[in-house]
Structures are given as structure tokens and as C-alpha cells.
């Protein structure tokens, strides 16, 4: 991203539309440039949008589906390529920081399990951003390797001993239907 000011103005216009025409009761703060950097260093964000207000819980329902959707729309409005989507990050109530800590704990637990059993471990399907966080959390484990497998909304991360010669794990396709996760999230 070359012009942080222009990008922040574009995001501001999107947020004004969502809060005005869209009727979402939210306040937001946009930080662009070096101040937007992730303090944990996992995300390579250049624009950070923190949202609060009476509709903040609506953003976090269904595994933060609306939060992720707004983030995705903002990335598209900024014309970011798919591999650049982590340059913009939206959050509410510290959800993403909490989820990042949770994913680190899951990665640590999976790493210990793989080490103790010598067998691979397959995580449940998750978003590309969460899979990336798992890969980053596991990169310091020199005795292990992680790989994504599956397709679309069924894509997940598998952790293997570094010298694993067996079959690679693939997630079972998830059925879609009433009461299950929708397909629009991936």
C-alpha cells in the first residue's frame, strides 16, 4: 500500500456507508501506516480498524462472520490482491487478538500431540487468515511441518513430524444445511 491516507479515506467512506445507509450502530477508529502494525507480529497489517458501539456484538456472531465480511469488502474496495488481504484488519472487543492467542495455544497443543504420538494432527477447517496464523505459530517447530489441505470452506491445516512418510491428511467435506456454517465465509 503506497498511500495510507487515501486508503484510510476509502475505508472511512465504506464505514460511513455501513453506519449511515446500512444502519449499523458502530463507532470506529482507523489507524494507517506504522501505527497499525500488529504488536504480536503475526499479521502484516498496514491499516487497522477498531470498532465499538451498540452493534459490536453483531459483528462477532457466528464466529465473527460479519466482521470478516466487512474486512473482505474493505480489501476488495482497496483493490488488494488475495495475498495482500492481511494488510487490512478489522477488530471489535479484541476478538482477533483473543483468537490469535487461542490459535497459538491450539498450535502448541497440536505440536506436543504430534511429538508424543509421532502421528499427524488435522485441525478443523478454518479461514485462510486463521490457517496462516497456525502456520506462523508452528514455524519455530523445527521438528515439525505444517501444510494446508482440502478445498474451499473445507480447507484446514495438518501438522506432521518433519520426516513423515505416511499418507497426507485431508479434511472430510462438510455438509451444508440448516444450522451449519454457511459457505460465504471462505
N, C-alpha and C positions, 0 to 999 in steps of 0.2 A: 504494500500500500504506500503510495507516494505522497498523497495529500491528505493528512489526517483531518485537517479542518473540513475539507469538502466531504470526506467520508462521514465525519461526525454530524454534519449538517444533513446529509442524506438519511442517516439513521434517525436523527431528530424529526425529520419530516415524516418518516414511517411511524414513529411513536406518536406523533401528533394525530396522524390519521387513525391509529388504533385507539387512542384515548378520546379523540373527538368524535369522528364519524362512527368508529367501532364501539364506542361506549364503554371501553374498559376503564375502570376507575383505578388508575395507576399513576404513580409519580416515578420519575426515572432520572438517573444521573448517567451521563455519558462521559467516559474518560478515554482519550485517544492518545496514542504515542507511548513513550516510555512509561508513563504513569499507569498505563493499562496492563502492564506486564503481570503475569501470574506469579504471585510470591512463591509458589511451590515449584515453579519452573516446568510444569508438565505441559501446559497449554502455551502455544506461541502467539497468544493474543496481542493484538495491537489496538483493538477497540473493546472496551468493557462497558456493559450497560447493566447497572444495578436497578432493579425495580422494586417498588414498595407500594402500599396503598391497600384499599379495602378489597380489591380483586387479586391480591398477591397469592392467595391460596388456590384460586382458579388456575393460575399458571402452573402449579405443581401437581394438580390432579393427574391421575393415570400416568404415573412416572414422569411427570413434568412434560407431558405431551405438548401443551400449548407453549410453554417456554421454549422447547426445542423447535417448534414450528415457527415461532417469531424469529428465532435465531436463524433458521434456514431461509426464511423470506428475506431477512436483512442481508444475508450473504449473497442471495440472488440479486437483490436490488443494487448491491455494491459491485455486482458482476465478478464475484470471486470464483475462481476455478474450484473444483471439488477438493483438491488437495490444499486449498487456502482457506477453507471454511473455519478452521480453528483460529484464524486471525481475528475473528469477532466472537465475543462471548457474552451471553445474557445470563443474569442470575437473579434470584429472588430468595430472600431468607437464608442465604448461604447454602442453598441446595447443592450447587455444583461442588463447592469445597467439601461439603459433607460426603457427597457421592464419591469424590476423588479419594478421600480418606477410606471410605468403605471399599473401594476397588483396590486400594493398596493392601488393605487387610485381607481381602479375598485372594489377591496375588500371593501374599506371604503364606497364607494357609495352603493354597494350591501347591506352591513350591515345596513346602515341607511335606505335603502328602506325596508328591512325585518322588521326592528324595527318599522318603521312608519306604515306599512301596515299589519303587523302580518302574511304576506304570504311569502312563499319561493321564492327564486330567482335562476334562472338557467343561468349559463354562457354559452357562445358558446363553442363548442368543442375546445380543445387545447391539446398541448403535455403534456406528463407526468411531465416533468420538470416545465412547467408553472402551471399545476394543483397543484403540490407540493408547489410552491411559493404562490399560493392563499390560500391553507390550512394553511401554516405558517403565512401568513398575518392575517388570521382570528382566529388564535388560542388564541389570547388575548381577544377575544369577548366572555366572559363567558356566555352571554345570548343567544348565537347562536351556531349552529353546522354546519359543512360543510361535505359533502360526495361527492365522485366521483360516477358517474353513466354512463351507456352506455358501449359500447364496441369498441375496436379498435380506428379508427380515429374519431369516434363519441363520445368518452368519454369526459365528462365535469364535472364541479363542480356545486353542488347545495348548497345553503345556506338556513338554516331553523331556525325558533325560536327553542331554546333548547328543549322546551316541545311540539314540533309539533307532532300531532297525525294523520294528514291527509295523503293523498297519497304522495309517494315519486315522485319527478320529474325525468323524463328520457328524454334525448335529442331525437329529431326526427332524424332518419337516414338521412345522407346527400347523395344526388345523386352525382355520379361521372360522369364526362363527360368533353367535351372540355371547357376550360376556367375556370374550377373549380379546387379546391385544389386537388392535387394528393394523392394517397393512401400511398406513400412511406414515409410520414412524421411521422407516429406514430409507 
